[in-house]
Amino acid sequence: MGPLMKKSRLTLASAVAMVALTSIAFASSEALKQASDDVIKEQRHMLSKNTDGAGFGPQAPRDIDAVAGSNPRAFEAAPAHTAMNLCNIHFHKNAEHKGGEFTTYAGNGDGHGYGTGFKYNGTLSAAELAHYDHKVGANAHGDLAPGDTIEVHYVHTTAKVTPGATLGSCLSDAIKNPQLRVETQVYVLVNDSNALDFGKLAHHEVVKGLHQATHIPTDTGTPVQYAGSTTGPDYNEKGSPFQVTWSVRPRVAKVSISSVDTWLKGNTFKEDHAHGVRNLVMNPDLLSQIRK
């Protein structure tokens, strides 16, 4: 859940007061110099060191196929997303979570969240992978192309807010500590106009007095729910202090890259690129136990 809280650009990752949930743009893995295993190992060591005995709650992202976790901090699960307000939609290039149909490791990336994460395990046709004429979400770190995997975070809050840019939109002056929930769907981009339309998937409207994303997929498997935190590479070496209920669907859906291109050129959330990825959290002391 890469953006969280800072009314400047971010992804459930770095600031509420103002910390936001994620980090900036994402890169094309081919163009990145891969960080060594030692770099990632040191980041994991620093995360363990900086959280040891400090009282941090369970963290995210995680392997959703692994249920073990021994973090003792407990908090009540957020209500169903249909009983909350949608406050933000953003996505990361490559899945932050591992599991289901997205377990192929993209590599260590640049050590700062770009070029890492997990990819769709399946195969695509030559037509689905055909070259797309435009650079999608292009920035200093790269762009998106057919075959790329994205993890979309539909962020919800119990605060009375309207959907907007960054996770700062999930807070209000009236409630500084709302319950947060992220409905999560992993997609693979295909050059096929008959695939899912991202504009429709991100459509939102008021339903029974609450802001809702009305087309979150319901046919991609039973979501794995767990207690975690905000994400994004800003937290590779430190714990996130925010409590988030995660709901991660295990199956991947195909989405038209042209529809993603169109959405990024103008949307309520001022999103124009894919965000970076936090290292998968593997330390049992920083994970909740998943009850299936």
N, C-alpha and C positions, 0 to 999 in steps of 0.2 A: 504494500500500500504505500506507495512511495510518497506523495505529497502530504504533509499534514500541516502545518499551521503557520503560517507566516504570510502576511498579505503581500508578499512579493513572490516571484515565481519559484515554486518548489513542488516535490511529489509526495502514502502514509508513511514522511521521514523527517523532517528537521524542525519545526518550531511551533509552538503555541504560545507563547508568551515571549518570544515567538519562535517556536521550534517547528521545523517542517518534516514531513514524513519521508522525503526522498531526496533526490538529488537532481541535477540537471540533465541535460541531453544525453543521448546515447549514441554509440558509435558503431560503425560497420566493423565487425570483428576482423575482417580481412585486412583492414587498414591499421590495426592496432598491434603494437609490440606487446607480446604476451608477458605478463609478470611471471616471475619464477614461483615455483612451489614454496620456496622459502619466504617470499613476500607474503603469501596468503597464510602460511603457517604463523608468521610473526603477527599478522593482524588478528588471527584467532587467539594467540597467546595474550595480546594486549587486551582483547575483549574480555578474556577470562580474568586477567589481572585487575582490570579497571572495574569489574563488577563483583569481584570476590568479596563477600561479606557486606556489600553495600545495600542490600535489600531490594535490588531490582526485581521486577516481576518477569514473567515469561516473555520471551522475545519471539520475533518473526523476521524472516520467513523460515520455514522448516520443511522437512520431508514429511508429506502428509500420509505416506504409507507406513511410517514408523510411529508407533503409539507411545513409546517410552518418553518420560520426562519426570524430573524430580524437583522442579522449582516449587517452593512452598508458598509463594504468594498467590492467593486466590482472590478472584473478583467475580461478581455475578455476571453471567452472560447477558449481552445486550438483547433487547427484544428482537423479534423478527423484523427484517428490513421493511416490511409492509406497515409496521407500526412506528417507523422512524422517518425522518426527513433525509432524502438524498441531498448531499451537500457538495460532492465533488466526483468527477470522473477523470481518471488519468490512466496512462499505461506505461509499462516498461518494455524495453526490447529484450527478449528472452524472458522466460518465466523466472520470477524470484523464488517461487516454491519448486520443489521437486516431488514427483510422484505421478501416479496415473499414467497418462499418455505423454508426459513431458519429463523424461528422466535422462535425456542425452545431454551431457555436460558440454557447454559451449567453450570451455577453457577458462583460464584464469583471468583473461581480459587484461586491461592495463593496470590493474591493482587499485583502481578508483571507481569501479562499478560499471565500466564500459567494456563490452565484449565478453562478459561472463553471464552466468545464469544457466537455464536449461531450455532445451529445444524440443519441439514436437518429435516424437519417435517414429511417426508414420512416414509413408512415402507419398509423393505427389506426382501427378502426371506431367508430361512435358508441356502440355497446354497450360496447366495451372502455374507452372514455373516460367512461362514465357516472359521475356523482357517487358517491363513496364516503362513507358517512354518518359515518365516524369520522376524526378527525385522527390521522394516522400519524406516529409519531416526533416529535410536536410538542415544541418547545422555544422559547427566546427568538428563534431565528433562522428559524423556520418549520416546515413539515411536508412530508409527501409526499402526492402525489395521483396518480390514474390519468394515464398519459402521461409521468410522470417517468422519467428514466433513472438507474440506479444502477450503480456499478462495485464488484463484490464482490471482496475480496482474501482468498484462502484461504492463510494464511501458514504455511510449514513450516520446520522447523529440524532440524539434525543433533544438537542437544542432547537429552538424555534428560529430557523434560518431559511434563506433561499439559496439554491445552488449557485456556486461561483468558483472563481479561480483560487487555486491552492487550498490546503487544508485549513487555512485560516477561516474559510467559509463554513467550517464545521463548528465554530465556536460563536458565542454571542456574549455581549456584555452582561446579560442576565444569567448565563450559565457558563462558567469557565471550565467545568469538569464534566461535560456531557458523556454519556455512554456512546461508544463508537463501534460501528460494525462495518466490515468490508466484505461485500459480496464479490467474489473473485472468479473470473473466467479467463482461461487461456485460449487464444486464437492463433491460427496460422494464416498468413497472408497469401492469397492466391490471385492470379490474374484471370479472374472469372467473374463476369458481371452477374452471373446467376447465383454466386455464393451469397452469404449473408451480407446485408447492408449495414455498415457500421453506424451510419446516421440513424437508422432505425434502432439499432442495439443501444445507442446512447440517448435515444429520445426520452424526454422526461416531461411530466405534466403533474398537475395537482389532482390527487385522487383522495376523496374523503378528507380533504383538508391537509393532506401531507404531500410533499414533493416526492415523486416516485419515478424511477426508471422502469418503464412499463414493458420492456422487452428483454430483460435479462434472461438468458437461455434457461429453460427448465428441462432440457432433454440431454444434458451432458453429465449425467450421473448424480448420485446422491452427494451433496456437498459434505466435505469433511470440515467439521466445526472444531475450533480450538481457541484457547486463550493465548493471546500474543501481544504484540506491540506495534508501533509504527516501524516502517522499514526504510530502505534506501541506504546507499553507501556511506552516508554521514555517520552511520552507526556500526561501521565495520570494526571499530576499536573501542566503542563505548556503548553502554546500554541505553535503550530508549526508555524514558520514564512514563510513556503513555500506555494505557490499557486498551486493548482492541480485541473485539471478538471477530475472529476470521471464519469465513465460510468459503471453502475452495472446492470448485467442481473438478472432478478428476479427468474428464474427457475434454478433448480439444475440438473446437468448432472452426470451420473454414470461413474466412471473411474476405470480401472483395477488397483488394488493395486500392482500387480507384475510389471506393467509398471512404476508406481511411484517409486518403489524400484529400478528398473534399472536406471531410470533417475537420482535419487539422488546419484548413485554411480559414475557418471561422466557426467558433463554438462558444457556448456559454462559459466554459471553463478556461478560455484563453490558452488552450493547449496547442502547441505547434510542433512538438517533437516527442520522441519516446524518452523515458527517464532511465537512470542508471539502476543497478541491482546491488542489493546488500548481499554479502556472503551468506550462504546457507548457515543457519545457526545449528550447531551440532552438539554443543556442550549440554549434557542432560540437566545440569544445574540451572540452565537458562531456558529450559523447555517445559511446557505444561504436559501433563499426561492426557492423551486423546482417549476419550471414552466412546467406543463405537457400539 
